[in-house]
Every structure is written in C-alpha cells, then in structure tokens.
Amino acid sequence: MVKETFDAKETFAVGYELGQRAVSGQIYRLDGDLGVGKTVFTQGFAKGLGIEEPINSPTFTIIQVYEEGRLPLYHFDVYRIADISEMDELGYEEYFFGDGVCLVEWGNLIEELLPEDTIQITIEKDLEKGFSYRKITIEE
C-alpha cells in the first residue's frame, strides 16, 4: 500500500491509522532518510494506540517504552547501533516477542534480527512534488 502525504498532519494521520489497527506482537520497521518524518509518523502511531505523552525519537537511549495506551509501544531508534550485539545487551527479544507493539526506526541496520513477518514502512521525499510531500510505502 502506498500513501502520499503533503504535510506533517497527513503523515501523522497515516501513523495514527496504523496505530489504531496495531495488535499485540506486531513489529514495524520504519525506514527513511534523516528528516523525512519518521518521528511525526511515530507520534501519530502512538496516538493511535491511545498514548498521550510526548513521543521523541530515542536516538541516544535506543529504546523508549510507552505503557499508557491500549498496548505497550516499544519505540526503537537503532541509528547509533555500532554492532548488532548491542541489541542483545538491550534485551531486544523481550520487546520483539512481548505483549506490545515494536516500532523500529532504521530497522535496515538490524535486519537480520527482525522476524519474517515484520511490517515494512518506508518514508520518502520527492522535492519535485513539494517540500512537505512524503510517499509512505507499507508492506504487510
């Protein structure tokens, strides 16, 4: 499925829609260049899960856990992972195979750890279509 958005509110709304449909045990891999809107998408996703607290990319902490929604959200940003073994140190399996939903930014960097049924989301810019244009591809 491909969704086109033309501003941050629309990108947020696509995330919100997916968050509303998310079920326990799902893992979402979220890829896209820096500044493409992964955090805005994730904020919408969290809101769709019923999470009201502020959502920020856990670039330096690697994982942020939000438990106030209808399902826990385990938000990973693995951009700064230097070695895949760091994921073991974080206890990633507890999250990947837990009761919540995982959203993994920069998932391409830990691709070998992601289960086969991971839902792939790619966000891309196309400046010819406008500065705020985003193409969001969802492969379930």
SEPAKE-389905 format. One record per atom (N, C-alpha, C, O): residue in three letters; chain; atom name; x, y, z. Coordinates in steps of 0.1 Angstrom, whole numbers. Layout:
residues N
ALA/A/CA/X/Y/Z
...
end
This chain:
residues 140
MET/A/N/8/-12/0
MET/A/CA/0/0/0
MET/A/C/9/12/0
MET/A/O/19/13/7
VAL/A/N/5/22/-8
VAL/A/CA/13/35/-8
VAL/A/C/3/46/-5
VAL/A/O/-8/47/-10
LYS/A/N/8/55/5
LYS/A/CA/0/67/9
LYS/A/C/9/79/5
LYS/A/O/21/79/8
GLU/A/N/3/89/0
GLU/A/CA/10/101/-3
GLU/A/C/5/112/7
GLU/A/O/-7/114/9
THR/A/N/14/119/13
THR/A/CA/10/130/22
THR/A/C/17/143/17
THR/A/O/28/143/11
PHE/A/N/10/154/21
PHE/A/CA/15/167/16
PHE/A/C/18/176/27
PHE/A/O/22/188/25
ASP/A/N/17/172/40
ASP/A/CA/21/180/51
ASP/A/C/23/170/63
ASP/A/O/19/159/63
ALA/A/N/28/176/74
ALA/A/CA/31/168/86
ALA/A/C/18/162/92
ALA/A/O/18/151/97
LYS/A/N/7/170/91
LYS/A/CA/-6/165/97
LYS/A/C/-10/152/90
LYS/A/O/-15/143/96
GLU/A/N/-8/151/77
GLU/A/CA/-12/140/69
GLU/A/C/-3/128/72
GLU/A/O/-8/116/73
THR/A/N/10/130/74
THR/A/CA/19/120/78
THR/A/C/15/114/92
THR/A/O/15/102/94
PHE/A/N/12/123/101
PHE/A/CA/8/119/114
PHE/A/C/-5/111/113
PHE/A/O/-6/101/120
ALA/A/N/-14/114/104
ALA/A/CA/-27/107/103
ALA/A/C/-25/93/98
ALA/A/O/-32/84/102
VAL/A/N/-15/91/89
VAL/A/CA/-12/77/84
VAL/A/C/-7/69/95
VAL/A/O/-11/57/97
GLY/A/N/2/75/104
GLY/A/CA/7/68/115
GLY/A/C/-4/65/125
GLY/A/O/-5/54/131
TYR/A/N/-13/74/127
TYR/A/CA/-25/72/136
TYR/A/C/-33/61/132
TYR/A/O/-37/52/140
GLU/A/N/-36/60/119
GLU/A/CA/-45/49/113
GLU/A/C/-38/36/116
GLU/A/O/-45/26/120
LEU/A/N/-25/35/114
LEU/A/CA/-18/22/116
LEU/A/C/-18/18/131
LEU/A/O/-20/7/135
GLY/A/N/-16/28/139
GLY/A/CA/-16/26/154
GLY/A/C/-30/21/159
GLY/A/O/-30/13/168
GLN/A/N/-40/26/153
GLN/A/CA/-54/22/157
GLN/A/C/-56/7/154
GLN/A/O/-63/0/161
ARG/A/N/-50/2/143
ARG/A/CA/-52/-11/138
ARG/A/C/-41/-21/144
ARG/A/O/-43/-33/142
ALA/A/N/-31/-16/150
ALA/A/CA/-20/-24/155
ALA/A/C/-25/-34/166
ALA/A/O/-34/-31/174
VAL/A/N/-19/-46/165
VAL/A/CA/-22/-57/175
VAL/A/C/-9/-61/182
VAL/A/O/2/-60/177
SER/A/N/-12/-67/193
SER/A/CA/-1/-72/202
SER/A/C/9/-81/194
SER/A/O/4/-90/186
GLY/A/N/22/-79/195
GLY/A/CA/31/-88/189
GLY/A/C/36/-83/175
GLY/A/O/46/-89/170
GLN/A/N/30/-73/170
GLN/A/CA/35/-68/157
GLN/A/C/48/-60/158
GLN/A/O/50/-53/168
ILE/A/N/56/-61/148
ILE/A/CA/68/-53/147
ILE/A/C/68/-45/134
ILE/A/O/65/-51/123
TYR/A/N/70/-32/135
TYR/A/CA/71/-24/124
TYR/A/C/85/-19/122
TYR/A/O/91/-13/131
ARG/A/N/90/-20/110
ARG/A/CA/103/-15/106
ARG/A/C/101/-2/99
ARG/A/O/94/-2/88
LEU/A/N/106/9/104
LEU/A/CA/104/22/98
LEU/A/C/117/28/93
LEU/A/O/126/31/100
ASP/A/N/118/29/80
ASP/A/CA/130/34/73
ASP/A/C/127/47/65
ASP/A/O/116/49/61
GLY/A/N/138/54/64
GLY/A/CA/137/67/56
GLY/A/C/149/76/60
GLY/A/O/155/74/71
ASP/A/N/153/85/52
ASP/A/CA/164/93/54
ASP/A/C/162/102/66
ASP/A/O/150/103/71
LEU/A/N/172/108/71
LEU/A/CA/171/118/82
LEU/A/C/162/129/78
LEU/A/O/162/134/66
GLY/A/N/153/133/87
GLY/A/CA/144/145/84
GLY/A/C/132/142/75
GLY/A/O/126/151/70
VAL/A/N/130/129/73
VAL/A/CA/119/125/63
VAL/A/C/105/125/70
VAL/A/O/95/125/63
GLY/A/N/105/124/84
GLY/A/CA/92/124/91
GLY/A/C/89/112/99
GLY/A/O/78/109/102
LYS/A/N/100/104/102
LYS/A/CA/98/92/110
LYS/A/C/92/95/123
LYS/A/O/84/87/128
THR/A/N/97/105/130
THR/A/CA/92/109/143
THR/A/C/77/114/142
THR/A/O/70/110/151
VAL/A/N/74/121/133
VAL/A/CA/60/126/131
VAL/A/C/51/114/129
VAL/A/O/40/113/135
PHE/A/N/55/105/121
PHE/A/CA/48/92/118
PHE/A/C/46/85/131
PHE/A/O/35/80/134
THR/A/N/57/83/139
THR/A/CA/56/76/151
THR/A/C/47/83/162
THR/A/O/40/76/169
GLN/A/N/47/96/162
GLN/A/CA/38/103/171
GLN/A/C/24/100/168
GLN/A/O/15/98/177
GLY/A/N/20/99/155
GLY/A/CA/7/96/151
GLY/A/C/4/81/154
GLY/A/O/-7/78/159
PHE/A/N/13/72/152
PHE/A/CA/12/58/156
PHE/A/C/9/57/171
PHE/A/O/-1/50/174
ALA/A/N/16/64/179
ALA/A/CA/14/63/193
ALA/A/C/1/68/197
ALA/A/O/-6/62/206
LYS/A/N/-3/79/191
LYS/A/CA/-17/85/194
LYS/A/C/-27/75/190
LYS/A/O/-38/74/197
GLY/A/N/-25/68/179
GLY/A/CA/-35/57/175
GLY/A/C/-36/46/185
GLY/A/O/-46/39/186
LEU/A/N/-25/44/193
LEU/A/CA/-25/34/204
LEU/A/C/-31/40/217
LEU/A/O/-33/32/226
GLY/A/N/-35/53/216
GLY/A/CA/-40/59/228
GLY/A/C/-30/65/238
GLY/A/O/-33/67/249
ILE/A/N/-18/66/233
ILE/A/CA/-7/72/241
ILE/A/C/-7/87/240
ILE/A/O/-7/92/229
GLU/A/N/-8/94/251
GLU/A/CA/-9/108/252
GLU/A/C/4/115/255
GLU/A/O/6/127/251
GLU/A/N/13/108/261
GLU/A/CA/26/115/265
GLU/A/C/34/119/252
GLU/A/O/33/112/242
PRO/A/N/43/129/253
PRO/A/CA/51/133/242
PRO/A/C/60/121/237
PRO/A/O/66/114/245
ILE/A/N/61/120/224
ILE/A/CA/69/110/217
ILE/A/C/81/117/211
ILE/A/O/80/126/202
ASN/A/N/93/112/215
ASN/A/CA/105/117/209
ASN/A/C/113/105/204
ASN/A/O/112/94/210
SER/A/N/122/108/194
SER/A/CA/130/97/189
SER/A/C/141/93/199
SER/A/O/148/102/204
PRO/A/N/142/81/203
PRO/A/CA/151/77/213
PRO/A/C/165/75/207
PRO/A/O/171/64/209
THR/A/N/170/84/200
THR/A/CA/183/83/193
THR/A/C/194/79/202
THR/A/O/203/71/199
PHE/A/N/195/85/214
PHE/A/CA/206/82/223
PHE/A/C/203/71/233
PHE/A/O/213/65/238
THR/A/N/191/69/236
THR/A/CA/187/58/245
THR/A/C/184/45/238
THR/A/O/183/35/245
ILE/A/N/183/45/225
ILE/A/CA/180/34/217
ILE/A/C/165/29/218
ILE/A/O/159/26/208
ILE/A/N/160/28/230
ILE/A/CA/146/24/232
ILE/A/C/139/32/242
ILE/A/O/144/37/252
GLN/A/N/126/35/238
GLN/A/CA/117/42/247
GLN/A/C/105/33/249
GLN/A/O/99/29/239
VAL/A/N/100/31/261
VAL/A/CA/88/23/264
VAL/A/C/77/32/268
VAL/A/O/78/40/277
TYR/A/N/65/30/261
TYR/A/CA/53/38/265
TYR/A/C/43/27/268
TYR/A/O/40/19/260
GLU/A/N/37/28/281
GLU/A/CA/28/18/285
GLU/A/C/14/23/288
GLU/A/O/6/15/292
GLU/A/N/11/35/285
GLU/A/CA/-2/41/289
GLU/A/C/-13/38/279
GLU/A/O/-25/41/282
GLY/A/N/-10/33/267
GLY/A/CA/-20/31/256
GLY/A/C/-27/18/258
GLY/A/O/-25/11/268
ARG/A/N/-35/14/248
ARG/A/CA/-42/1/248
ARG/A/C/-32/-10/247
ARG/A/O/-36/-22/251
LEU/A/N/-21/-8/241
LEU/A/CA/-9/-17/241
LEU/A/C/3/-10/244
LEU/A/O/4/2/241
PRO/A/N/13/-17/250
PRO/A/CA/26/-10/252
PRO/A/C/33/-8/238
PRO/A/O/31/-16/229
LEU/A/N/40/4/237
LEU/A/CA/47/7/225
LEU/A/C/62/7/228
LEU/A/O/66/14/238
TYR/A/N/70/-2/221
TYR/A/CA/84/-2/223
TYR/A/C/90/5/211
TYR/A/O/91/-1/200
HIS/A/N/95/17/213
HIS/A/CA/100/25/202
HIS/A/C/115/25/202
HIS/A/O/122/30/211
PHE/A/N/120/18/191
PHE/A/CA/135/17/190
PHE/A/C/140/27/179
PHE/A/O/133/29/169
ASP/A/N/151/33/182
ASP/A/CA/159/40/171
ASP/A/C/173/35/172
ASP/A/O/181/38/180
VAL/A/N/176/26/162
VAL/A/CA/188/19/162
VAL/A/C/199/26/153
VAL/A/O/209/19/149
TYR/A/N/197/38/150
TYR/A/CA/206/46/141
TYR/A/C/221/45/147
TYR/A/O/230/45/139
ARG/A/N/222/46/160
ARG/A/CA/235/46/167
ARG/A/C/241/33/171
ARG/A/O/251/32/177
ILE/A/N/234/22/167
ILE/A/CA/239/9/170
ILE/A/C/252/6/162
ILE/A/O/251/6/149
ALA/A/N/263/4/168
ALA/A/CA/275/2/161
ALA/A/C/278/-13/158
ALA/A/O/284/-16/148
ASP/A/N/272/-21/167
ASP/A/CA/274/-36/165
ASP/A/C/261/-42/169
ASP/A/O/255/-39/179
ILE/A/N/257/-52/161
ILE/A/CA/244/-58/163
ILE/A/C/243/-65/177
ILE/A/O/232/-67/182
SER/A/N/254/-68/183
SER/A/CA/254/-74/196
SER/A/C/249/-65/207
SER/A/O/244/-69/218
GLU/A/N/249/-52/204
GLU/A/CA/243/-42/213
GLU/A/C/228/-44/215
GLU/A/O/223/-41/226
MET/A/N/222/-50/206
MET/A/CA/207/-53/207
MET/A/C/205/-64/217
MET/A/O/195/-63/225
ASP/A/N/214/-73/218
ASP/A/CA/214/-84/228
ASP/A/C/215/-77/242
ASP/A/O/207/-81/252
GLU/A/N/224/-68/244
GLU/A/CA/226/-61/256
GLU/A/C/213/-53/261
GLU/A/O/210/-52/273
LEU/A/N/205/-49/251
LEU/A/CA/193/-42/254
LEU/A/C/182/-51/257
LEU/A/O/171/-47/262
GLY/A/N/184/-64/255
GLY/A/CA/173/-74/257
GLY/A/C/162/-73/247
GLY/A/O/150/-74/250
TYR/A/N/166/-70/235
TYR/A/CA/156/-67/224
TYR/A/C/145/-78/223
TYR/A/O/133/-75/220
GLU/A/N/149/-91/225
GLU/A/CA/139/-102/223
GLU/A/C/127/-100/233
GLU/A/O/116/-104/229
GLU/A/N/130/-95/245
GLU/A/CA/119/-93/254
GLU/A/C/108/-84/248
GLU/A/O/96/-85/251
TYR/A/N/113/-74/241
TYR/A/CA/104/-64/234
TYR/A/C/98/-70/221
TYR/A/O/86/-69/219
PHE/A/N/106/-76/213
PHE/A/CA/102/-81/200
PHE/A/C/91/-92/202
PHE/A/O/82/-93/194
PHE/A/N/92/-100/212
PHE/A/CA/83/-111/214
PHE/A/C/75/-109/227
PHE/A/O/70/-119/233
GLY/A/N/73/-96/231
GLY/A/CA/65/-93/242
GLY/A/C/50/-91/239
GLY/A/O/45/-94/228
ASP/A/N/43/-84/248
ASP/A/CA/29/-82/246
ASP/A/C/25/-69/239
ASP/A/O/14/-66/236
GLY/A/N/35/-61/236
GLY/A/CA/32/-48/230
GLY/A/C/35/-48/215
GLY/A/O/35/-58/208
VAL/A/N/37/-36/210
VAL/A/CA/40/-34/196
VAL/A/C/53/-27/195
VAL/A/O/56/-18/203
CYS/A/N/62/-32/186
CYS/A/CA/75/-26/184
CYS/A/C/75/-17/171
CYS/A/O/70/-21/161
LEU/A/N/81/-6/172
LEU/A/CA/83/3/160
LEU/A/C/98/6/160
LEU/A/O/104/12/170
VAL/A/N/105/1/150
VAL/A/CA/120/2/149
VAL/A/C/124/11/138
VAL/A/O/123/8/126
GLU/A/N/129/23/142
GLU/A/CA/134/32/132
GLU/A/C/148/28/128
GLU/A/O/156/23/136
TRP/A/N/151/29/115
TRP/A/CA/164/25/110
TRP/A/C/165/10/110
TRP/A/O/177/5/112
GLY/A/N/154/3/109
GLY/A/CA/154/-12/110
GLY/A/C/163/-19/100
GLY/A/O/167/-30/103
ASN/A/N/167/-12/89
ASN/A/CA/176/-19/80
ASN/A/C/190/-22/86
ASN/A/O/197/-30/81
LEU/A/N/193/-15/97
LEU/A/CA/206/-17/103
LEU/A/C/206/-30/112
LEU/A/O/217/-34/116
ILE/A/N/195/-35/115
ILE/A/CA/194/-47/123
ILE/A/C/185/-58/116
ILE/A/O/179/-66/123
GLU/A/N/185/-57/103
GLU/A/CA/176/-65/95
GLU/A/C/176/-80/99
GLU/A/O/166/-86/99
GLU/A/N/188/-85/102
GLU/A/CA/189/-99/105
GLU/A/C/182/-104/118
GLU/A/O/180/-115/120
LEU/A/N/179/-94/126
LEU/A/CA/172/-97/139
LEU/A/C/157/-96/138
LEU/A/O/150/-102/146
LEU/A/N/152/-90/127
LEU/A/CA/138/-88/126
LEU/A/C/131/-100/121
LEU/A/O/136/-107/111
PRO/A/N/120/-104/127
PRO/A/CA/112/-116/122
PRO/A/C/107/-114/108
PRO/A/O/106/-103/103
GLU/A/N/104/-125/101
GLU/A/CA/100/-125/87
GLU/A/C/87/-117/86
GLU/A/O/85/-111/75
ASP/A/N/78/-117/96
ASP/A/CA/65/-111/94
ASP/A/C/65/-96/98
ASP/A/O/55/-90/101
THR/A/N/77/-90/99
THR/A/CA/78/-76/103
THR/A/C/72/-68/92
THR/A/O/73/-70/80
ILE/A/N/64/-58/96
ILE/A/CA/57/-49/86
ILE/A/C/67/-38/83
ILE/A/O/72/-31/91
GLN/A/N/70/-36/70
GLN/A/CA/79/-26/65
GLN/A/C/72/-13/61
GLN/A/O/63/-13/53
ILE/A/N/77/-2/67
ILE/A/CA/72/11/63
ILE/A/C/84/19/58
ILE/A/O/94/20/66
THR/A/N/83/25/47
THR/A/CA/94/33/41
THR/A/C/88/47/38
THR/A/O/77/48/32
ILE/A/N/94/57/43
ILE/A/CA/90/71/40
ILE/A/C/101/78/32
ILE/A/O/112/78/35
GLU/A/N/96/84/21
GLU/A/CA/105/90/11
GLU/A/C/100/104/8
GLU/A/O/88/107/7
LYS/A/N/110/113/5
LYS/A/CA/106/126/0
LYS/A/C/107/126/-15
LYS/A/O/114/118/-21
ASP/A/N/100/136/-21
ASP/A/CA/102/139/-36
ASP/A/C/100/154/-37
ASP/A/O/89/159/-38
LEU/A/N/112/161/-37
LEU/A/CA/111/175/-37
LEU/A/C/104/181/-50
LEU/A/O/99/192/-49
GLU/A/N/103/173/-60
GLU/A/CA/96/178/-72
GLU/A/C/81/179/-69
GLU/A/O/74/187/-76
LYS/A/N/76/172/-60
LYS/A/CA/62/172/-56
LYS/A/C/60/182/-44
LYS/A/O/48/183/-40
GLY/A/N/70/188/-39
GLY/A/CA/68/198/-28
GLY/A/C/77/194/-17
GLY/A/O/80/183/-14
PHE/A/N/81/204/-9
PHE/A/CA/90/203/3
PHE/A/C/84/193/13
PHE/A/O/91/186/19
SER/A/N/70/194/15
SER/A/CA/64/186/25
SER/A/C/58/173/20
SER/A/O/52/165/28
TYR/A/N/60/170/8
TYR/A/CA/55/158/2
TYR/A/C/62/145/8
TYR/A/O/74/146/9
ARG/A/N/54/135/11
ARG/A/CA/60/122/15
ARG/A/C/53/111/9
ARG/A/O/41/111/7
LYS/A/N/60/101/5
LYS/A/CA/55/88/-1
LYS/A/C/57/78/10
LYS/A/O/69/75/14
ILE/A/N/47/72/15
ILE/A/CA/48/62/26
ILE/A/C/43/49/21
ILE/A/O/32/47/17
THR/A/N/53/40/20
THR/A/CA/50/26/15
THR/A/C/49/17/26
THR/A/O/58/16/35
ILE/A/N/38/9/27
ILE/A/CA/35/0/38
ILE/A/C/34/-14/32
ILE/A/O/26/-17/24
GLU/A/N/43/-23/36
GLU/A/CA/44/-37/31
GLU/A/C/41/-46/43
GLU/A/O/49/-48/51
GLU/A/N/28/-52/43
GLU/A/CA/24/-61/54
GLU/A/C/26/-75/50
GLU/A/O/24/-84/58
end
